[in-house]
């Protein structure tokens, strides 16, 4: 008997964006490595890529996430 049961059907109201198929799915139809979510609404899932781009820009410009020492260039080797 398997320790973990594979969940094949998602819960109603769970929305995901599948990176492989580039579409919104209700419930986790595709593997976790290929999806963003869960989202509360279909609309949020439809904008998953836009949300990811915005967050990536915020992180790239956040000084707390830079590895360079203050006042200097990153170590070059």
mmJSON file of the N, C-alpha and C atoms, coordinates in Angstrom:
{"data_MODEL":{"atom_site":{
"group_PDB":["ATOM","ATOM","ATOM","ATOM","ATOM","ATOM","ATOM","ATOM","ATOM","ATOM","ATOM","ATOM","ATOM","ATOM","ATOM","ATOM","ATOM","ATOM","ATOM","ATOM","ATOM","ATOM","ATOM","ATOM","ATOM","ATOM","ATOM","ATOM","ATOM","ATOM","ATOM","ATOM","ATOM","ATOM","ATOM","ATOM","ATOM","ATOM","ATOM","ATOM","ATOM","ATOM","ATOM","ATOM","ATOM","ATOM","ATOM","ATOM","ATOM","ATOM","ATOM","ATOM","ATOM","ATOM","ATOM","ATOM","ATOM","ATOM","ATOM","ATOM","ATOM","ATOM","ATOM","ATOM","ATOM","ATOM","ATOM","ATOM","ATOM","ATOM","ATOM","ATOM","ATOM","ATOM","ATOM","ATOM","ATOM","ATOM","ATOM","ATOM","ATOM","ATOM","ATOM","ATOM","ATOM","ATOM","ATOM","ATOM","ATOM","ATOM","ATOM","ATOM","ATOM","ATOM","ATOM","ATOM","ATOM","ATOM","ATOM","ATOM","ATOM","ATOM","ATOM","ATOM","ATOM","ATOM","ATOM","ATOM","ATOM","ATOM","ATOM","ATOM","ATOM","ATOM","ATOM","ATOM","ATOM","ATOM","ATOM","ATOM","ATOM","ATOM","ATOM","ATOM","ATOM","ATOM","ATOM","ATOM","ATOM","ATOM","ATOM","ATOM","ATOM","ATOM","ATOM","ATOM","ATOM","ATOM","ATOM","ATOM","ATOM","ATOM","ATOM","ATOM","ATOM","ATOM","ATOM","ATOM","ATOM","ATOM","ATOM","ATOM","ATOM","ATOM","ATOM","ATOM","ATOM","ATOM","ATOM","ATOM","ATOM","ATOM","ATOM","ATOM","ATOM","ATOM","ATOM","ATOM","ATOM","ATOM","ATOM","ATOM","ATOM","ATOM","ATOM","ATOM","ATOM","ATOM","ATOM","ATOM","ATOM","ATOM","ATOM","ATOM","ATOM","ATOM","ATOM","ATOM","ATOM","ATOM","ATOM","ATOM","ATOM","ATOM","ATOM","ATOM","ATOM","ATOM","ATOM","ATOM","ATOM","ATOM","ATOM","ATOM","ATOM","ATOM","ATOM","ATOM","ATOM","ATOM","ATOM","ATOM","ATOM","ATOM","ATOM","ATOM","ATOM","ATOM","ATOM","ATOM","ATOM","ATOM","ATOM","ATOM","ATOM","ATOM","ATOM","ATOM","ATOM","ATOM","ATOM"],
"id":[1,2,3,4,5,6,7,8,9,10,11,12,13,14,15,16,17,18,19,20,21,22,23,24,25,26,27,28,29,30,31,32,33,34,35,36,37,38,39,40,41,42,43,44,45,46,47,48,49,50,51,52,53,54,55,56,57,58,59,60,61,62,63,64,65,66,67,68,69,70,71,72,73,74,75,76,77,78,79,80,81,82,83,84,85,86,87,88,89,90,91,92,93,94,95,96,97,98,99,100,101,102,103,104,105,106,107,108,109,110,111,112,113,114,115,116,117,118,119,120,121,122,123,124,125,126,127,128,129,130,131,132,133,134,135,136,137,138,139,140,141,142,143,144,145,146,147,148,149,150,151,152,153,154,155,156,157,158,159,160,161,162,163,164,165,166,167,168,169,170,171,172,173,174,175,176,177,178,179,180,181,182,183,184,185,186,187,188,189,190,191,192,193,194,195,196,197,198,199,200,201,202,203,204,205,206,207,208,209,210,211,212,213,214,215,216,217,218,219,220,221,222,223,224,225,226,227,228,229,230,231],
"type_symbol":["N","C","C","N","C","C","N","C","C","N","C","C","N","C","C","N","C","C","N","C","C","N","C","C","N","C","C","N","C","C","N","C","C","N","C","C","N","C","C","N","C","C","N","C","C","N","C","C","N","C","C","N","C","C","N","C","C","N","C","C","N","C","C","N","C","C","N","C","C","N","C","C","N","C","C","N","C","C","N","C","C","N","C","C","N","C","C","N","C","C","N","C","C","N","C","C","N","C","C","N","C","C","N","C","C","N","C","C","N","C","C","N","C","C","N","C","C","N","C","C","N","C","C","N","C","C","N","C","C","N","C","C","N","C","C","N","C","C","N","C","C","N","C","C","N","C","C","N","C","C","N","C","C","N","C","C","N","C","C","N","C","C","N","C","C","N","C","C","N","C","C","N","C","C","N","C","C","N","C","C","N","C","C","N","C","C","N","C","C","N","C","C","N","C","C","N","C","C","N","C","C","N","C","C","N","C","C","N","C","C","N","C","C","N","C","C","N","C","C","N","C","C","N","C","C","N","C","C","N","C","C"],
"label_atom_id":["N","CA","C","N","CA","C","N","CA","C","N","CA","C","N","CA","C","N","CA","C","N","CA","C","N","CA","C","N","CA","C","N","CA","C","N","CA","C","N","CA","C","N","CA","C","N","CA","C","N","CA","C","N","CA","C","N","CA","C","N","CA","C","N","CA","C","N","CA","C","N","CA","C","N","CA","C","N","CA","C","N","CA","C","N","CA","C","N","CA","C","N","CA","C","N","CA","C","N","CA","C","N","CA","C","N","CA","C","N","CA","C","N","CA","C","N","CA","C","N","CA","C","N","CA","C","N","CA","C","N","CA","C","N","CA","C","N","CA","C","N","CA","C","N","CA","C","N","CA","C","N","CA","C","N","CA","C","N","CA","C","N","CA","C","N","CA","C","N","CA","C","N","CA","C","N","CA","C","N","CA","C","N","CA","C","N","CA","C","N","CA","C","N","CA","C","N","CA","C","N","CA","C","N","CA","C","N","CA","C","N","CA","C","N","CA","C","N","CA","C","N","CA","C","N","CA","C","N","CA","C","N","CA","C","N","CA","C","N","CA","C","N","CA","C","N","CA","C","N","CA","C","N","CA","C","N","CA","C","N","CA","C","N","CA","C","N","CA","C"],
"label_alt_id":[null,null,null,null,null,null,null,null,null,null,null,null,null,null,null,null,null,null,null,null,null,null,null,null,null,null,null,null,null,null,null,null,null,null,null,null,null,null,null,null,null,null,null,null,null,null,null,null,null,null,null,null,null,null,null,null,null,null,null,null,null,null,null,null,null,null,null,null,null,null,null,null,null,null,null,null,null,null,null,null,null,null,null,null,null,null,null,null,null,null,null,null,null,null,null,null,null,null,null,null,null,null,null,null,null,null,null,null,null,null,null,null,null,null,null,null,null,null,null,null,null,null,null,null,null,null,null,null,null,null,null,null,null,null,null,null,null,null,null,null,null,null,null,null,null,null,null,null,null,null,null,null,null,null,null,null,null,null,null,null,null,null,null,null,null,null,null,null,null,null,null,null,null,null,null,null,null,null,null,null,null,null,null,null,null,null,null,null,null,null,null,null,null,null,null,null,null,null,null,null,null,null,null,null,null,null,null,null,null,null,null,null,null,null,null,null,null,null,null,null,null,null,null,null,null,null,null,null,null,null,null],
"label_comp_id":["UNK","UNK","UNK","UNK","UNK","UNK","UNK","UNK","UNK","UNK","UNK","UNK","UNK","UNK","UNK","UNK","UNK","UNK","UNK","UNK","UNK","UNK","UNK","UNK","UNK","UNK","UNK","UNK","UNK","UNK","UNK","UNK","UNK","UNK","UNK","UNK","UNK","UNK","UNK","UNK","UNK","UNK","UNK","UNK","UNK","UNK","UNK","UNK","UNK","UNK","UNK","UNK","UNK","UNK","UNK","UNK","UNK","UNK","UNK","UNK","UNK","UNK","UNK","UNK","UNK","UNK","UNK","UNK","UNK","UNK","UNK","UNK","UNK","UNK","UNK","UNK","UNK","UNK","UNK","UNK","UNK","UNK","UNK","UNK","UNK","UNK","UNK","UNK","UNK","UNK","UNK","UNK","UNK","UNK","UNK","UNK","UNK","UNK","UNK","UNK","UNK","UNK","UNK","UNK","UNK","UNK","UNK","UNK","UNK","UNK","UNK","UNK","UNK","UNK","UNK","UNK","UNK","UNK","UNK","UNK","UNK","UNK","UNK","UNK","UNK","UNK","UNK","UNK","UNK","UNK","UNK","UNK","UNK","UNK","UNK","UNK","UNK","UNK","UNK","UNK","UNK","UNK","UNK","UNK","UNK","UNK","UNK","UNK","UNK","UNK","UNK","UNK","UNK","UNK","UNK","UNK","UNK","UNK","UNK","UNK","UNK","UNK","UNK","UNK","UNK","UNK","UNK","UNK","UNK","UNK","UNK","UNK","UNK","UNK","UNK","UNK","UNK","UNK","UNK","UNK","UNK","UNK","UNK","UNK","UNK","UNK","UNK","UNK","UNK","UNK","UNK","UNK","UNK","UNK","UNK","UNK","UNK","UNK","UNK","UNK","UNK","UNK","UNK","UNK","UNK","UNK","UNK","UNK","UNK","UNK","UNK","UNK","UNK","UNK","UNK","UNK","UNK","UNK","UNK","UNK","UNK","UNK","UNK","UNK","UNK","UNK","UNK","UNK","UNK","UNK","UNK"],
"label_asym_id":["A","A","A","A","A","A","A","A","A","A","A","A","A","A","A","A","A","A","A","A","A","A","A","A","A","A","A","A","A","A","A","A","A","A","A","A","A","A","A","A","A","A","A","A","A","A","A","A","A","A","A","A","A","A","A","A","A","A","A","A","A","A","A","A","A","A","A","A","A","A","A","A","A","A","A","A","A","A","A","A","A","A","A","A","A","A","A","A","A","A","A","A","A","A","A","A","A","A","A","A","A","A","A","A","A","A","A","A","A","A","A","A","A","A","A","A","A","A","A","A","A","A","A","A","A","A","A","A","A","A","A","A","A","A","A","A","A","A","A","A","A","A","A","A","A","A","A","A","A","A","A","A","A","A","A","A","A","A","A","A","A","A","A","A","A","A","A","A","A","A","A","A","A","A","A","A","A","A","A","A","A","A","A","A","A","A","A","A","A","A","A","A","A","A","A","A","A","A","A","A","A","A","A","A","A","A","A","A","A","A","A","A","A","A","A","A","A","A","A","A","A","A","A","A","A","A","A","A","A","A","A"],
"label_entity_id":["1","1","1","1","1","1","1","1","1","1","1","1","1","1","1","1","1","1","1","1","1","1","1","1","1","1","1","1","1","1","1","1","1","1","1","1","1","1","1","1","1","1","1","1","1","1","1","1","1","1","1","1","1","1","1","1","1","1","1","1","1","1","1","1","1","1","1","1","1","1","1","1","1","1","1","1","1","1","1","1","1","1","1","1","1","1","1","1","1","1","1","1","1","1","1","1","1","1","1","1","1","1","1","1","1","1","1","1","1","1","1","1","1","1","1","1","1","1","1","1","1","1","1","1","1","1","1","1","1","1","1","1","1","1","1","1","1","1","1","1","1","1","1","1","1","1","1","1","1","1","1","1","1","1","1","1","1","1","1","1","1","1","1","1","1","1","1","1","1","1","1","1","1","1","1","1","1","1","1","1","1","1","1","1","1","1","1","1","1","1","1","1","1","1","1","1","1","1","1","1","1","1","1","1","1","1","1","1","1","1","1","1","1","1","1","1","1","1","1","1","1","1","1","1","1","1","1","1","1","1","1"],
"label_seq_id":[1,1,1,2,2,2,3,3,3,4,4,4,5,5,5,6,6,6,7,7,7,8,8,8,9,9,9,10,10,10,11,11,11,12,12,12,13,13,13,14,14,14,15,15,15,16,16,16,17,17,17,18,18,18,19,19,19,20,20,20,21,21,21,22,22,22,23,23,23,24,24,24,25,25,25,26,26,26,27,27,27,28,28,28,29,29,29,30,30,30,31,31,31,32,32,32,33,33,33,34,34,34,35,35,35,36,36,36,37,37,37,38,38,38,39,39,39,40,40,40,41,41,41,42,42,42,43,43,43,44,44,44,45,45,45,46,46,46,47,47,47,48,48,48,49,49,49,50,50,50,51,51,51,52,52,52,53,53,53,54,54,54,55,55,55,56,56,56,57,57,57,58,58,58,59,59,59,60,60,60,61,61,61,62,62,62,63,63,63,64,64,64,65,65,65,66,66,66,67,67,67,68,68,68,69,69,69,70,70,70,71,71,71,72,72,72,73,73,73,74,74,74,75,75,75,76,76,76,77,77,77],
"pdbx_PDB_ins_code":[null,null,null,null,null,null,null,null,null,null,null,null,null,null,null,null,null,null,null,null,null,null,null,null,null,null,null,null,null,null,null,null,null,null,null,null,null,null,null,null,null,null,null,null,null,null,null,null,null,null,null,null,null,null,null,null,null,null,null,null,null,null,null,null,null,null,null,null,null,null,null,null,null,null,null,null,null,null,null,null,null,null,null,null,null,null,null,null,null,null,null,null,null,null,null,null,null,null,null,null,null,null,null,null,null,null,null,null,null,null,null,null,null,null,null,null,null,null,null,null,null,null,null,null,null,null,null,null,null,null,null,null,null,null,null,null,null,null,null,null,null,null,null,null,null,null,null,null,null,null,null,null,null,null,null,null,null,null,null,null,null,null,null,null,null,null,null,null,null,null,null,null,null,null,null,null,null,null,null,null,null,null,null,null,null,null,null,null,null,null,null,null,null,null,null,null,null,null,null,null,null,null,null,null,null,null,null,null,null,null,null,null,null,null,null,null,null,null,null,null,null,null,null,null,null,null,null,null,null,null,null],
"Cartn_x":[0.843,0.0,0.892,0.641,1.479,1.284,2.371,2.336,1.539,1.729,0.999,0.138,-1.082,-2.005,-1.908,-1.749,-1.674,-3.062,-3.129,-4.393,-4.581,-5.588,-5.805,-6.809,-7.739,-8.734,-8.508,-8.609,-8.435,-9.711,-9.561,-10.72,-11.397,-12.701,-13.374,-12.943,-12.656,-12.24,-10.742,-9.961,-8.5,-8.126,-7.455,-7.071,-5.558,-5.06,-3.627,-3.357,-2.122,-1.677,-0.63,-0.893,0.027,1.063,2.328,3.427,3.678,3.374,3.583,2.565,1.293,0.218,-0.186,0.364,0.072,-1.428,-2.064,-3.497,-3.873,-5.04,-5.58,-6.311,-6.111,-6.771,-7.43,-8.593,-9.223,-8.772,-8.103,-7.54,-6.183,-5.361,-4.001,-3.964,-4.216,-4.184,-2.755,-1.857,-0.472,0.437,1.641,2.578,2.937,3.261,3.592,4.734,5.7,6.843,6.44,5.236,4.778,3.67,3.454,2.321,2.601,1.862,1.816,0.464,0.416,-0.863,-0.759,-1.843,-3.207,-3.558,-4.495,-5.05,-6.502,-7.021,-8.397,-9.42,-9.013,-9.961,-9.31,-10.157,-9.675,-8.912,-9.412,-8.771,-7.352,-7.136,-5.78,-4.864,-5.362,-4.564,-4.26,-5.215,-5.001,-3.872,-3.637,-2.598,-1.334,-1.165,-0.035,1.312,1.462,2.745,3.045,2.025,2.193,2.604,1.946,2.272,3.711,4.131,5.496,6.514,6.248,7.15,7.276,6.145,6.17,6.973,6.777,7.506,8.996,9.339,10.753,11.425,10.741,11.298,11.49,10.516,10.639,11.85,12.022,13.135,14.478,14.526,15.778,16.215,15.26,15.572,15.584,15.431,15.428,16.864,17.384,18.781,19.067,18.053,18.262,18.638,18.368,18.618,19.913,20.663,21.911,23.054,23.922,25.055,26.29,26.273,27.447,27.653,28.905,29.168,28.879,28.557,28.219,29.401,29.123,30.141,31.122,30.871,31.829,31.144,31.927,31.413,31.34,30.506,30.451,31.787,32.086,33.336,33.4,34.489,34.634,35.514,35.97,36.653,37.966],
"Cartn_y":[-1.173,0.0,1.241,2.178,3.373,4.265,4.895,5.791,7.052,7.572,8.766,8.419,8.873,8.629,9.776,9.459,10.501,11.103,12.415,13.109,13.407,12.812,13.001,14.105,14.346,15.388,16.518,17.713,18.872,19.22,20.101,20.593,21.68,21.715,22.827,24.146,25.112,26.406,26.587,25.549,25.675,25.875,26.966,27.284,27.307,26.78,26.691,27.186,27.635,27.963,26.933,26.17,25.137,25.757,25.643,26.191,25.36,24.093,23.189,23.452,23.554,23.726,25.191,26.07,27.504,27.78,27.153,27.368,27.233,27.752,27.691,26.372,25.765,24.496,24.589,23.99,23.898,22.592,22.701,21.514,21.204,20.474,20.191,19.03,19.315,18.27,17.892,18.856,18.623,18.552,17.974,17.875,19.246,19.271,20.509,21.274,20.575,21.246,22.053,21.794,22.447,23.457,23.894,24.787,25.823,26.925,27.945,27.812,28.06,28.048,27.272,27.13,27.435,28.905,29.33,30.672,30.57,31.623,31.627,31.759,32.428,32.636,32.286,32.05,31.782,32.992,34.191,35.424,35.571,35.244,35.304,34.331,33.132,32.132,32.575,33.251,33.739,34.759,35.48,36.503,36.014,34.721,34.149,34.58,34.566,34.926,36.41,37.245,38.684,38.944,38.254,38.386,37.945,36.853,36.361,37.367,37.961,38.975,40.167,40.633,41.781,41.456,40.27,39.887,39.73,39.184,39.044,40.412,41.385,42.739,43.345,43.14,43.647,43.026,41.724,41.028,41.454,41.629,42.04,43.426,44.267,45.63,45.79,44.716,44.769,44.637,45.659,45.611,44.478,43.974,42.866,41.567,41.46,40.219,40.235,41.305,41.373,40.803,40.026,39.401,40.295,41.393,42.265,42.95,43.027,43.762,45.242,45.917,47.339,48.135,48.958,49.832,49.142,47.887,47.193,46.312,45.788,44.89,43.476,42.622,41.236,40.543,39.558,38.802,38.171,38.357,37.862,36.633,36.092,34.853,34.783],
"Cartn_z":[0.0,0.0,0.0,-0.92,-0.984,0.242,0.607,1.754,1.432,0.22,-0.197,-1.384,-1.361,-2.454,-3.45,-4.718,-5.737,-5.935,-5.809,-5.98,-7.457,-8.058,-9.486,-9.781,-8.862,-9.084,-8.102,-8.599,-7.739,-7.001,-6.056,-5.322,-6.147,-6.153,-6.829,-6.192,-7.024,-6.525,-6.446,-6.678,-6.756,-8.217,-8.49,-9.863,-9.989,-11.088,-11.36,-12.773,-12.99,-14.341,-14.724,-15.781,-16.243,-17.171,-16.782,-17.577,-18.832,-18.774,-19.913,-21.025,-20.644,-21.62,-21.82,-20.958,-21.019,-20.959,-19.947,-19.772,-18.3,-17.974,-16.623,-16.446,-15.276,-14.972,-13.607,-13.484,-12.169,-11.556,-10.427,-9.796,-10.383,-9.649,-10.116,-11.107,-12.382,-13.396,-13.786,-13.784,-14.193,-12.964,-13.11,-11.983,-11.416,-10.141,-9.445,-10.077,-10.683,-11.303,-12.534,-13.053,-14.278,-14.048,-12.79,-12.566,-11.494,-11.565,-10.527,-9.847,-8.559,-7.859,-6.565,-5.861,-6.282,-6.12,-6.937,-6.881,-6.46,-5.843,-5.343,-6.464,-7.562,-8.662,-9.996,-10.966,-12.324,-12.863,-12.57,-13.042,-12.525,-11.245,-10.692,-11.423,-11.704,-12.41,-13.842,-14.48,-15.846,-15.909,-14.817,-14.774,-14.059,-13.935,-13.193,-13.768,-15.068,-15.672,-15.471,-15.574,-15.347,-13.895,-12.968,-11.549,-11.292,-11.912,-11.734,-12.269,-13.426,-13.985,-13.044,-12.513,-11.603,-10.345,-9.786,-8.579,-8.861,-10.006,-10.354,-10.45,-11.039,-11.126,-9.741,-8.857,-7.487,-6.792,-6.94,-6.286,-6.878,-8.19,-8.831,-8.367,-8.016,-7.59,-6.076,-5.345,-3.882,-3.38,-2.705,-2.258,-1.27,-0.589,0.353,-0.354,-1.666,-2.39,-3.194,-3.146,-3.902,-3.067,-3.714,-3.032,-2.991,-3.733,-3.8,-2.442,-1.997,-0.759,-0.958,0.119,0.023,-0.511,-1.52,-2.079,-3.001,-3.362,-4.224,-5.245,-6.138,-7.167,-6.595,-7.196,-6.746,-6.969,-6.152,-6.291,-7.666,-8.337,-9.697,-9.799,-8.705,-8.845,-8.285],
"occupancy":[1.0,1.0,1.0,1.0,1.0,1.0,1.0,1.0,1.0,1.0,1.0,1.0,1.0,1.0,1.0,1.0,1.0,1.0,1.0,1.0,1.0,1.0,1.0,1.0,1.0,1.0,1.0,1.0,1.0,1.0,1.0,1.0,1.0,1.0,1.0,1.0,1.0,1.0,1.0,1.0,1.0,1.0,1.0,1.0,1.0,1.0,1.0,1.0,1.0,1.0,1.0,1.0,1.0,1.0,1.0,1.0,1.0,1.0,1.0,1.0,1.0,1.0,1.0,1.0,1.0,1.0,1.0,1.0,1.0,1.0,1.0,1.0,1.0,1.0,1.0,1.0,1.0,1.0,1.0,1.0,1.0,1.0,1.0,1.0,1.0,1.0,1.0,1.0,1.0,1.0,1.0,1.0,1.0,1.0,1.0,1.0,1.0,1.0,1.0,1.0,1.0,1.0,1.0,1.0,1.0,1.0,1.0,1.0,1.0,1.0,1.0,1.0,1.0,1.0,1.0,1.0,1.0,1.0,1.0,1.0,1.0,1.0,1.0,1.0,1.0,1.0,1.0,1.0,1.0,1.0,1.0,1.0,1.0,1.0,1.0,1.0,1.0,1.0,1.0,1.0,1.0,1.0,1.0,1.0,1.0,1.0,1.0,1.0,1.0,1.0,1.0,1.0,1.0,1.0,1.0,1.0,1.0,1.0,1.0,1.0,1.0,1.0,1.0,1.0,1.0,1.0,1.0,1.0,1.0,1.0,1.0,1.0,1.0,1.0,1.0,1.0,1.0,1.0,1.0,1.0,1.0,1.0,1.0,1.0,1.0,1.0,1.0,1.0,1.0,1.0,1.0,1.0,1.0,1.0,1.0,1.0,1.0,1.0,1.0,1.0,1.0,1.0,1.0,1.0,1.0,1.0,1.0,1.0,1.0,1.0,1.0,1.0,1.0,1.0,1.0,1.0,1.0,1.0,1.0,1.0,1.0,1.0,1.0,1.0,1.0,1.0,1.0,1.0,1.0,1.0,1.0],
"B_iso_or_equiv":[0.0,0.0,0.0,0.0,0.0,0.0,0.0,0.0,0.0,0.0,0.0,0.0,0.0,0.0,0.0,0.0,0.0,0.0,0.0,0.0,0.0,0.0,0.0,0.0,0.0,0.0,0.0,0.0,0.0,0.0,0.0,0.0,0.0,0.0,0.0,0.0,0.0,0.0,0.0,0.0,0.0,0.0,0.0,0.0,0.0,0.0,0.0,0.0,0.0,0.0,0.0,0.0,0.0,0.0,0.0,0.0,0.0,0.0,0.0,0.0,0.0,0.0,0.0,0.0,0.0,0.0,0.0,0.0,0.0,0.0,0.0,0.0,0.0,0.0,0.0,0.0,0.0,0.0,0.0,0.0,0.0,0.0,0.0,0.0,0.0,0.0,0.0,0.0,0.0,0.0,0.0,0.0,0.0,0.0,0.0,0.0,0.0,0.0,0.0,0.0,0.0,0.0,0.0,0.0,0.0,0.0,0.0,0.0,0.0,0.0,0.0,0.0,0.0,0.0,0.0,0.0,0.0,0.0,0.0,0.0,0.0,0.0,0.0,0.0,0.0,0.0,0.0,0.0,0.0,0.0,0.0,0.0,0.0,0.0,0.0,0.0,0.0,0.0,0.0,0.0,0.0,0.0,0.0,0.0,0.0,0.0,0.0,0.0,0.0,0.0,0.0,0.0,0.0,0.0,0.0,0.0,0.0,0.0,0.0,0.0,0.0,0.0,0.0,0.0,0.0,0.0,0.0,0.0,0.0,0.0,0.0,0.0,0.0,0.0,0.0,0.0,0.0,0.0,0.0,0.0,0.0,0.0,0.0,0.0,0.0,0.0,0.0,0.0,0.0,0.0,0.0,0.0,0.0,0.0,0.0,0.0,0.0,0.0,0.0,0.0,0.0,0.0,0.0,0.0,0.0,0.0,0.0,0.0,0.0,0.0,0.0,0.0,0.0,0.0,0.0,0.0,0.0,0.0,0.0,0.0,0.0,0.0,0.0,0.0,0.0,0.0,0.0,0.0,0.0,0.0,0.0],
"pdbx_formal_charge":[null,null,null,null,null,null,null,null,null,null,null,null,null,null,null,null,null,null,null,null,null,null,null,null,null,null,null,null,null,null,null,null,null,null,null,null,null,null,null,null,null,null,null,null,null,null,null,null,null,null,null,null,null,null,null,null,null,null,null,null,null,null,null,null,null,null,null,null,null,null,null,null,null,null,null,null,null,null,null,null,null,null,null,null,null,null,null,null,null,null,null,null,null,null,null,null,null,null,null,null,null,null,null,null,null,null,null,null,null,null,null,null,null,null,null,null,null,null,null,null,null,null,null,null,null,null,null,null,null,null,null,null,null,null,null,null,null,null,null,null,null,null,null,null,null,null,null,null,null,null,null,null,null,null,null,null,null,null,null,null,null,null,null,null,null,null,null,null,null,null,null,null,null,null,null,null,null,null,null,null,null,null,null,null,null,null,null,null,null,null,null,null,null,null,null,null,null,null,null,null,null,null,null,null,null,null,null,null,null,null,null,null,null,null,null,null,null,null,null,null,null,null,null,null,null,null,null,null,null,null,null],
"auth_seq_id":[1,1,1,2,2,2,3,3,3,4,4,4,5,5,5,6,6,6,7,7,7,8,8,8,9,9,9,10,10,10,11,11,11,12,12,12,13,13,13,14,14,14,15,15,15,16,16,16,17,17,17,18,18,18,19,19,19,20,20,20,21,21,21,22,22,22,23,23,23,24,24,24,25,25,25,26,26,26,27,27,27,28,28,28,29,29,29,30,30,30,31,31,31,32,32,32,33,33,33,34,34,34,35,35,35,36,36,36,37,37,37,38,38,38,39,39,39,40,40,40,41,41,41,42,42,42,43,43,43,44,44,44,45,45,45,46,46,46,47,47,47,48,48,48,49,49,49,50,50,50,51,51,51,52,52,52,53,53,53,54,54,54,55,55,55,56,56,56,57,57,57,58,58,58,59,59,59,60,60,60,61,61,61,62,62,62,63,63,63,64,64,64,65,65,65,66,66,66,67,67,67,68,68,68,69,69,69,70,70,70,71,71,71,72,72,72,73,73,73,74,74,74,75,75,75,76,76,76,77,77,77],
"auth_comp_id":["UNK","UNK","UNK","UNK","UNK","UNK","UNK","UNK","UNK","UNK","UNK","UNK","UNK","UNK","UNK","UNK","UNK","UNK","UNK","UNK","UNK","UNK","UNK","UNK","UNK","UNK","UNK","UNK","UNK","UNK","UNK","UNK","UNK","UNK","UNK","UNK","UNK","UNK","UNK","UNK","UNK","UNK","UNK","UNK","UNK","UNK","UNK","UNK","UNK","UNK","UNK","UNK","UNK","UNK","UNK","UNK","UNK","UNK","UNK","UNK","UNK","UNK","UNK","UNK","UNK","UNK","UNK","UNK","UNK","UNK","UNK","UNK","UNK","UNK","UNK","UNK","UNK","UNK","UNK","UNK","UNK","UNK","UNK","UNK","UNK","UNK","UNK","UNK","UNK","UNK","UNK","UNK","UNK","UNK","UNK","UNK","UNK","UNK","UNK","UNK","UNK","UNK","UNK","UNK","UNK","UNK","UNK","UNK","UNK","UNK","UNK","UNK","UNK","UNK","UNK","UNK","UNK","UNK","UNK","UNK","UNK","UNK","UNK","UNK","UNK","UNK","UNK","UNK","UNK","UNK","UNK","UNK","UNK","UNK","UNK","UNK","UNK","UNK","UNK","UNK","UNK","UNK","UNK","UNK","UNK","UNK","UNK","UNK","UNK","UNK","UNK","UNK","UNK","UNK","UNK","UNK","UNK","UNK","UNK","UNK","UNK","UNK","UNK","UNK","UNK","UNK","UNK","UNK","UNK","UNK","UNK","UNK","UNK","UNK","UNK","UNK","UNK","UNK","UNK","UNK","UNK","UNK","UNK","UNK","UNK","UNK","UNK","UNK","UNK","UNK","UNK","UNK","UNK","UNK","UNK","UNK","UNK","UNK","UNK","UNK","UNK","UNK","UNK","UNK","UNK","UNK","UNK","UNK","UNK","UNK","UNK","UNK","UNK","UNK","UNK","UNK","UNK","UNK","UNK","UNK","UNK","UNK","UNK","UNK","UNK","UNK","UNK","UNK","UNK","UNK","UNK"],
"auth_asym_id":["A","A","A","A","A","A","A","A","A","A","A","A","A","A","A","A","A","A","A","A","A","A","A","A","A","A","A","A","A","A","A","A","A","A","A","A","A","A","A","A","A","A","A","A","A","A","A","A","A","A","A","A","A","A","A","A","A","A","A","A","A","A","A","A","A","A","A","A","A","A","A","A","A","A","A","A","A","A","A","A","A","A","A","A","A","A","A","A","A","A","A","A","A","A","A","A","A","A","A","A","A","A","A","A","A","A","A","A","A","A","A","A","A","A","A","A","A","A","A","A","A","A","A","A","A","A","A","A","A","A","A","A","A","A","A","A","A","A","A","A","A","A","A","A","A","A","A","A","A","A","A","A","A","A","A","A","A","A","A","A","A","A","A","A","A","A","A","A","A","A","A","A","A","A","A","A","A","A","A","A","A","A","A","A","A","A","A","A","A","A","A","A","A","A","A","A","A","A","A","A","A","A","A","A","A","A","A","A","A","A","A","A","A","A","A","A","A","A","A","A","A","A","A","A","A","A","A","A","A","A","A"],
"auth_atom_id":["N","CA","C","N","CA","C","N","CA","C","N","CA","C","N","CA","C","N","CA","C","N","CA","C","N","CA","C","N","CA","C","N","CA","C","N","CA","C","N","CA","C","N","CA","C","N","CA","C","N","CA","C","N","CA","C","N","CA","C","N","CA","C","N","CA","C","N","CA","C","N","CA","C","N","CA","C","N","CA","C","N","CA","C","N","CA","C","N","CA","C","N","CA","C","N","CA","C","N","CA","C","N","CA","C","N","CA","C","N","CA","C","N","CA","C","N","CA","C","N","CA","C","N","CA","C","N","CA","C","N","CA","C","N","CA","C","N","CA","C","N","CA","C","N","CA","C","N","CA","C","N","CA","C","N","CA","C","N","CA","C","N","CA","C","N","CA","C","N","CA","C","N","CA","C","N","CA","C","N","CA","C","N","CA","C","N","CA","C","N","CA","C","N","CA","C","N","CA","C","N","CA","C","N","CA","C","N","CA","C","N","CA","C","N","CA","C","N","CA","C","N","CA","C","N","CA","C","N","CA","C","N","CA","C","N","CA","C","N","CA","C","N","CA","C","N","CA","C","N","CA","C","N","CA","C","N","CA","C","N","CA","C","N","CA","C","N","CA","C"],
"pdbx_PDB_model_num":[1,1,1,1,1,1,1,1,1,1,1,1,1,1,1,1,1,1,1,1,1,1,1,1,1,1,1,1,1,1,1,1,1,1,1,1,1,1,1,1,1,1,1,1,1,1,1,1,1,1,1,1,1,1,1,1,1,1,1,1,1,1,1,1,1,1,1,1,1,1,1,1,1,1,1,1,1,1,1,1,1,1,1,1,1,1,1,1,1,1,1,1,1,1,1,1,1,1,1,1,1,1,1,1,1,1,1,1,1,1,1,1,1,1,1,1,1,1,1,1,1,1,1,1,1,1,1,1,1,1,1,1,1,1,1,1,1,1,1,1,1,1,1,1,1,1,1,1,1,1,1,1,1,1,1,1,1,1,1,1,1,1,1,1,1,1,1,1,1,1,1,1,1,1,1,1,1,1,1,1,1,1,1,1,1,1,1,1,1,1,1,1,1,1,1,1,1,1,1,1,1,1,1,1,1,1,1,1,1,1,1,1,1,1,1,1,1,1,1,1,1,1,1,1,1,1,1,1,1,1,1]
}}}
